Amino acid sequence: MFLTIIVFILILGLFIFVHELGHFVFAKQAGIKVEEFGFGFPPRIFGIKRGETIYSLNLLPLGGFVRIFGEDRPEKSKADDKRAFYNHSIKTRAKILIAGVAMNFLLAAFLLCFGYWIGLPAMITDNETANLNDVKVQITQVAYNSPAEQAGIKMGDTIKELKVENQRLEIGKIEDIQNFVEDYNGQEIIVVIQRGGEVLEKTLTPRIEHPENEGPLGIALARTAIISYPWYSAIFRGISSAISLTWFIIIALFGIFWELFTRGQLTTEIAGPVGIFNLTGQATKLGFIYVLQLAALLNINLAIINSLPFPALDGGRLLFLAIEKIKGSPVSHKVERIAHTAGFVILILLMVAVTWRDIVRVF
């Protein structure tokens, strides 16, 4: 648990630091005054002033911010405030807002490039044998009320061997499991699994009759291995994987919103801080490369969510810039302030709701 807490804080801190660093650097380059670079949300625990900027640590750790001079434009702006955010061009302001999202995407791409260089887990076929490390057959899905679920087998478990009476079979391929189960269908077998650092034995009986697409045990399997590439190939694979993951997450997010508006409910699981903490714990047990992979995935998620055209997010602020560009004048300061405040409140309430659901589900 202690190690999971440390890893979770490090991952969260890295996300926030990189995102806000993007805003900070581009604002400084544009000559705009940065009043505060904060980790966490107020109230402030302490702050150190260096030059014109306060670097602060705040009480609520689930976020961060860069307070840019003039970002919240007053109703009557002063023309001589040349270092104010609102007195710069729409193009410059848009670059500063986009910089945070861009930095998260670049961090994810870098993590994946590094991962492909040192070796990342990947799905392989039963026929692949060359240049593979840590080959294993893992459980990717457990059907509800199946023999596997009733025996306590979980997604992510690795099947090490199968046993029945005096017969035992070490597992190297998915085909091994399928053939063994077929030979002893309807009979009690022992499945030896590895879960993190534990090796467990689970007793169950494969079903002779079973629902379609579930199989006798009620599990889905994937053969995985650690595969590494030369640095020049790792760079290409890391960048292409970051792009592919981005597109996949966008499609999944669209599906979530579609379910919400058409059915009025969410059938897709959404993880909040507690859910992400739980995922971090699982990845930590599996090892560094799994933490690396999770960090890259979460970074892309953060970048996409921040890009949504919702008030209080970077995408929401970009939306107001787009409206300003179209109408030829800024949106009323009062309207924009109310929109961002309301958006922030909604996001906090949503975070509380998702966190509560995570707590109920996990504990």
C-alpha positions as CSV (number, residue, x, y, z in Angstrom):
1,M,0.0,0.0,0.0
2,F,2.8,2.4,0.9
3,L,4.6,1.8,-2.4
4,T,1.3,2.4,-4.3
5,I,0.8,5.7,-2.5
6,I,4.3,6.8,-3.4
7,V,3.9,5.8,-7.1
8,F,0.4,7.4,-7.3
9,I,1.7,10.7,-5.9
10,L,4.7,10.6,-8.3
11,I,2.5,9.9,-11.4
12,L,-0.1,12.6,-10.4
13,G,2.7,15.1,-9.6
14,L,4.4,14.5,-12.9
15,F,1.1,15.0,-14.9
16,I,0.3,18.2,-13.1
17,F,3.9,19.6,-13.3
18,V,4.3,18.9,-17.0
19,H,0.8,20.3,-17.9
20,E,1.2,23.5,-15.9
21,L,4.8,23.8,-17.1
22,G,3.5,24.1,-20.7
23,H,1.3,27.1,-19.7
24,F,4.1,28.6,-17.7
25,V,6.8,28.4,-20.4
26,F,4.7,29.7,-23.2
27,A,3.3,32.6,-21.1
28,K,6.9,33.6,-20.1
29,Q,8.0,33.4,-23.8
30,A,5.1,35.7,-24.8
31,G,6.3,38.2,-22.1
32,I,3.2,37.7,-20.0
33,K,3.5,38.0,-16.2
34,V,3.0,34.7,-14.3
35,E,1.9,35.4,-10.8
36,E,1.7,31.9,-9.3
37,F,2.7,28.3,-10.2
38,G,0.7,26.1,-7.8
39,F,0.6,22.4,-7.1
40,G,-2.8,21.4,-5.8
41,F,-5.8,23.6,-5.2
42,P,-6.0,26.3,-2.4
43,P,-6.0,26.9,0.5
44,R,-2.2,27.4,0.2
45,I,0.1,25.5,2.6
46,F,3.1,27.5,1.7
47,G,4.7,29.5,-1.1
48,I,8.1,30.7,-2.2
49,K,8.5,33.8,-4.3
50,R,11.2,33.8,-7.0
51,G,11.3,36.9,-9.1
52,E,7.7,37.9,-9.9
53,T,6.2,34.4,-9.5
54,I,5.0,32.5,-6.3
55,Y,5.7,28.8,-6.4
56,S,3.1,27.2,-4.0
57,L,2.0,23.9,-2.5
58,N,-1.7,23.8,-1.8
59,L,-3.9,21.6,0.4
60,L,-6.0,19.8,-2.2
61,P,-3.6,17.6,-4.2
62,L,-5.9,16.6,-7.1
63,G,-4.8,19.3,-9.5
64,G,-2.6,22.3,-10.1
65,F,-2.7,25.8,-11.7
66,V,-0.7,28.6,-13.2
67,R,-2.1,32.0,-12.3
68,I,-1.4,34.3,-15.2
69,F,-1.7,38.1,-14.9
70,G,-4.8,39.2,-16.7
71,E,-6.2,35.8,-17.5
72,D,-9.5,36.8,-15.8
73,R,-10.0,39.9,-17.8
74,P,-11.6,42.8,-15.8
75,E,-14.5,44.7,-17.3
76,K,-12.4,47.8,-17.8
77,S,-9.0,46.7,-19.0
78,K,-6.1,49.1,-19.0
79,A,-4.5,49.6,-22.4
80,D,-1.0,50.0,-20.8
81,D,-1.1,46.5,-19.2
82,K,1.2,45.1,-21.9
83,R,2.1,42.1,-19.8
84,A,-1.5,41.1,-19.2
85,F,-2.9,38.0,-20.8
86,Y,-6.0,39.8,-22.2
87,N,-3.9,42.3,-24.1
88,H,-2.2,39.7,-26.3
89,S,-3.5,38.3,-29.6
90,I,-6.0,35.5,-29.8
91,K,-3.2,33.4,-31.4
92,T,-0.8,33.9,-28.5
93,R,-3.5,33.2,-25.9
94,A,-4.5,30.0,-27.7
95,K,-0.9,28.8,-27.8
96,I,-0.6,29.2,-24.1
97,L,-3.9,27.3,-23.4
98,I,-3.0,24.5,-25.9
99,A,0.6,24.2,-24.4
100,G,-0.6,22.2,-21.3
101,V,-2.4,19.6,-23.4
102,A,0.5,19.4,-25.8
103,M,3.0,18.8,-23.0
104,N,0.9,15.9,-21.6
105,F,0.7,14.3,-25.1
106,L,4.5,14.7,-25.6
107,L,5.2,13.2,-22.1
108,A,3.0,10.2,-23.0
109,A,4.8,9.8,-26.4
110,F,8.2,10.0,-24.6
111,L,7.2,7.4,-22.0
112,L,6.0,5.0,-24.7
113,C,9.2,5.6,-26.7
114,F,11.3,4.8,-23.6
115,G,9.1,1.9,-22.9
116,Y,9.5,0.3,-26.3
117,W,13.3,0.8,-26.0
118,I,13.6,-1.0,-22.6
119,G,10.7,-3.4,-23.4
120,L,6.9,-3.1,-23.0
121,P,4.3,-5.9,-22.6
122,A,2.6,-6.7,-25.9
123,M,0.1,-9.4,-27.1
124,I,1.6,-12.1,-29.2
125,T,0.3,-15.2,-31.0
126,D,1.0,-18.8,-30.0
127,N,3.3,-19.2,-33.0
128,E,5.7,-16.3,-32.0
129,T,8.8,-17.6,-30.3
130,A,11.8,-15.4,-31.3
131,N,13.3,-12.5,-29.2
132,L,10.6,-12.7,-26.5
133,N,11.0,-12.2,-22.7
134,D,8.7,-13.0,-19.9
135,V,6.2,-14.9,-22.0
136,K,2.9,-15.6,-20.1
137,V,-0.8,-16.3,-20.7
138,Q,-2.9,-13.7,-18.9
139,I,-6.6,-13.5,-18.2
140,T,-8.1,-10.4,-19.9
141,Q,-11.7,-10.9,-18.9
142,V,-13.8,-13.0,-16.4
143,A,-17.4,-13.6,-17.3
144,Y,-20.0,-12.9,-14.6
145,N,-21.1,-16.0,-12.6
146,S,-18.7,-18.3,-14.5
147,P,-16.6,-21.0,-12.9
148,A,-13.6,-18.7,-13.0
149,E,-15.4,-15.9,-11.2
150,Q,-16.8,-18.3,-8.6
151,A,-13.3,-19.6,-8.0
152,G,-12.0,-16.1,-7.3
153,I,-10.0,-15.7,-10.5
154,K,-9.5,-12.1,-11.6
155,M,-8.6,-10.1,-14.7
156,G,-4.9,-9.7,-14.9
157,D,-4.0,-13.1,-13.3
158,T,-1.4,-15.1,-15.1
159,I,-2.0,-18.9,-15.5
160,K,1.1,-20.7,-14.6
161,E,0.0,-24.3,-14.8
162,L,-3.1,-26.6,-14.8
163,K,-3.4,-29.7,-12.6
164,V,-5.7,-32.7,-12.3
165,E,-5.1,-35.9,-10.3
166,N,-1.4,-36.8,-11.2
167,Q,-1.4,-34.7,-14.4
168,R,0.2,-31.2,-14.5
169,L,0.8,-29.0,-17.4
170,E,3.0,-25.9,-17.4
171,I,1.5,-23.2,-19.6
172,G,3.3,-21.4,-22.4
173,K,0.5,-21.0,-25.0
174,I,-3.2,-20.4,-25.0
175,E,-3.7,-23.6,-27.0
176,D,-2.2,-25.5,-24.1
177,I,-5.1,-24.3,-21.8
178,Q,-7.8,-24.9,-24.4
179,N,-6.6,-28.5,-25.1
180,F,-6.3,-29.3,-21.4
181,V,-9.7,-28.0,-20.5
182,E,-11.2,-29.9,-23.4
183,D,-9.6,-33.2,-22.2
184,Y,-11.0,-32.7,-18.7
185,N,-14.2,-30.9,-19.4
186,G,-16.7,-31.5,-16.6
187,Q,-14.0,-32.7,-14.2
188,E,-12.5,-30.7,-11.3
189,I,-9.2,-29.1,-12.1
190,I,-6.7,-26.9,-10.3
191,V,-5.6,-23.7,-11.9
192,V,-2.3,-22.3,-10.6
193,I,-2.2,-18.5,-11.1
194,Q,0.2,-15.7,-10.3
195,R,-1.2,-12.5,-9.0
196,G,1.5,-9.9,-8.4
197,G,4.0,-11.6,-6.1
198,E,1.5,-14.3,-5.0
199,V,1.1,-17.8,-6.5
200,L,-2.4,-19.2,-5.8
201,E,-4.3,-22.4,-6.6
202,K,-7.9,-22.2,-7.6
203,T,-10.2,-25.2,-7.9
204,L,-13.0,-25.2,-10.5
205,T,-14.9,-27.4,-12.9
206,P,-15.1,-26.5,-16.6
207,R,-18.7,-26.3,-17.9
208,I,-19.8,-28.8,-20.5
209,E,-22.6,-26.4,-21.5
210,H,-21.9,-22.7,-21.4
211,P,-23.2,-19.4,-22.8
212,E,-22.1,-18.5,-26.3
213,N,-18.7,-16.8,-26.5
214,E,-17.8,-17.6,-22.9
215,G,-16.1,-21.0,-23.0
216,P,-16.0,-23.7,-20.3
217,L,-14.1,-21.6,-17.8
218,G,-15.7,-18.2,-18.6
219,I,-12.4,-16.4,-19.3
220,A,-10.7,-14.5,-22.1
221,L,-7.0,-15.1,-22.6
222,A,-4.1,-13.2,-24.1
223,R,-0.5,-14.4,-24.6
224,T,1.9,-11.6,-23.8
225,A,5.6,-11.0,-23.7
226,I,8.0,-8.2,-23.1
227,I,9.3,-6.9,-26.5
228,S,12.0,-4.3,-26.9
229,Y,13.2,-2.5,-30.0
230,P,16.3,-0.5,-31.1
231,W,16.1,3.2,-30.2
232,Y,15.3,4.4,-33.7
233,S,12.4,1.9,-34.0
234,A,11.2,2.6,-30.5
235,I,10.8,6.3,-31.3
236,F,8.6,5.6,-34.2
237,R,6.5,3.0,-32.3
238,G,6.2,5.2,-29.3
239,I,4.9,8.2,-31.3
240,S,2.5,6.1,-33.4
241,S,1.2,4.3,-30.3
242,A,0.5,7.7,-28.6
243,I,-1.5,8.8,-31.7
244,S,-3.4,5.5,-31.9
245,L,-4.2,5.6,-28.2
246,T,-5.4,9.2,-28.5
247,W,-7.8,8.3,-31.3
248,F,-9.0,5.2,-29.4
249,I,-9.8,7.2,-26.3
250,I,-11.6,9.9,-28.3
251,I,-13.8,7.3,-29.8
252,A,-14.4,5.7,-26.4
253,L,-15.2,9.1,-24.9
254,F,-17.7,9.8,-27.7
255,G,-19.4,6.5,-26.9
256,I,-19.7,7.4,-23.2
257,F,-21.4,10.7,-24.0
258,W,-23.6,9.0,-26.6
259,E,-24.8,6.5,-23.9
260,L,-25.4,9.3,-21.5
261,F,-27.6,11.4,-23.9
262,T,-29.4,8.5,-25.5
263,R,-29.9,6.1,-22.6
264,G,-29.6,8.5,-19.7
265,Q,-27.0,6.3,-18.0
266,L,-23.4,5.2,-18.1
267,T,-22.8,1.5,-18.7
268,T,-19.1,2.1,-19.3
269,E,-16.8,2.2,-16.2
270,I,-15.3,5.5,-15.4
271,A,-12.4,5.7,-12.9
272,G,-12.0,8.6,-10.6
273,P,-9.1,9.2,-8.2
274,V,-9.8,6.1,-6.1
275,G,-10.2,3.9,-9.2
276,I,-6.9,5.3,-10.7
277,F,-5.2,4.6,-7.3
278,N,-6.5,1.0,-7.5
279,L,-5.2,0.7,-11.1
280,T,-1.9,2.1,-9.9
281,G,-1.7,-0.5,-7.2
282,Q,-2.3,-3.3,-9.7
283,A,0.4,-1.9,-12.1
284,T,2.9,-1.5,-9.2
285,K,2.5,-5.2,-8.3
286,L,3.2,-6.1,-11.9
287,G,6.4,-4.0,-12.2
288,F,7.9,-0.8,-13.5
289,I,7.1,-1.2,-17.2
290,Y,3.4,-1.6,-16.4
291,V,3.5,1.6,-14.3
292,L,5.2,3.3,-17.3
293,Q,2.4,2.1,-19.6
294,L,-0.3,3.2,-17.2
295,A,1.3,6.6,-16.8
296,A,1.4,7.1,-20.6
297,L,-2.3,6.1,-20.9
298,L,-3.4,8.4,-18.1
299,N,-1.4,11.3,-19.6
300,I,-3.3,11.0,-22.9
301,N,-6.6,10.7,-21.0
302,L,-5.8,14.0,-19.1
303,A,-4.8,15.7,-22.4
304,I,-8.1,14.8,-24.1
305,I,-10.3,15.6,-21.1
306,N,-8.6,19.0,-20.8
307,S,-9.3,19.7,-24.5
308,L,-13.1,19.3,-24.1
309,P,-15.0,22.5,-24.8
310,F,-16.3,22.7,-21.2
311,P,-16.0,25.8,-19.0
312,A,-13.1,25.7,-16.5
313,L,-11.1,23.4,-18.7
314,D,-8.5,24.5,-21.3
315,G,-10.9,23.5,-24.0
316,G,-13.6,25.7,-22.5
317,R,-11.3,28.7,-22.5
318,L,-10.4,28.0,-26.1
319,L,-14.1,28.0,-26.9
320,F,-14.4,31.5,-25.6
321,L,-11.4,32.6,-27.7
322,A,-13.2,31.1,-30.8
323,I,-16.3,33.0,-30.0
324,E,-14.3,36.2,-29.6
325,K,-12.6,35.6,-33.0
326,I,-16.0,35.1,-34.7
327,K,-17.8,38.1,-33.1
328,G,-14.8,40.4,-33.2
329,S,-14.9,41.3,-29.5
330,P,-14.4,39.5,-26.2
331,V,-17.3,37.7,-24.5
332,S,-18.6,39.6,-21.4
333,H,-16.3,39.2,-18.5
334,K,-19.2,38.5,-16.2
335,V,-20.7,35.8,-18.5
336,E,-17.3,34.1,-18.9
337,R,-16.6,34.2,-15.2
338,I,-20.0,32.7,-14.3
339,A,-19.5,30.0,-16.9
340,H,-16.1,29.0,-15.6
341,T,-17.2,29.1,-12.0
342,A,-20.2,26.9,-12.8
343,G,-18.1,24.5,-14.8
344,F,-15.6,24.2,-12.0
345,V,-18.4,23.4,-9.5
346,I,-19.8,20.8,-11.8
347,L,-16.4,19.2,-12.3
348,I,-15.9,19.0,-8.5
349,L,-19.3,17.5,-8.0
350,L,-18.7,15.0,-10.8
351,M,-15.3,14.1,-9.2
352,V,-17.0,13.5,-5.8
353,A,-19.7,11.3,-7.4
354,V,-17.2,9.2,-9.3
355,T,-14.9,9.0,-6.2
356,W,-17.8,7.8,-4.1
357,R,-18.7,5.1,-6.7
358,D,-15.1,4.0,-6.8
359,I,-15.0,3.7,-3.0
360,V,-18.2,1.6,-3.0
361,R,-17.0,-0.6,-5.8
362,V,-13.4,-1.1,-4.5
363,F,-14.1,-1.5,-0.8
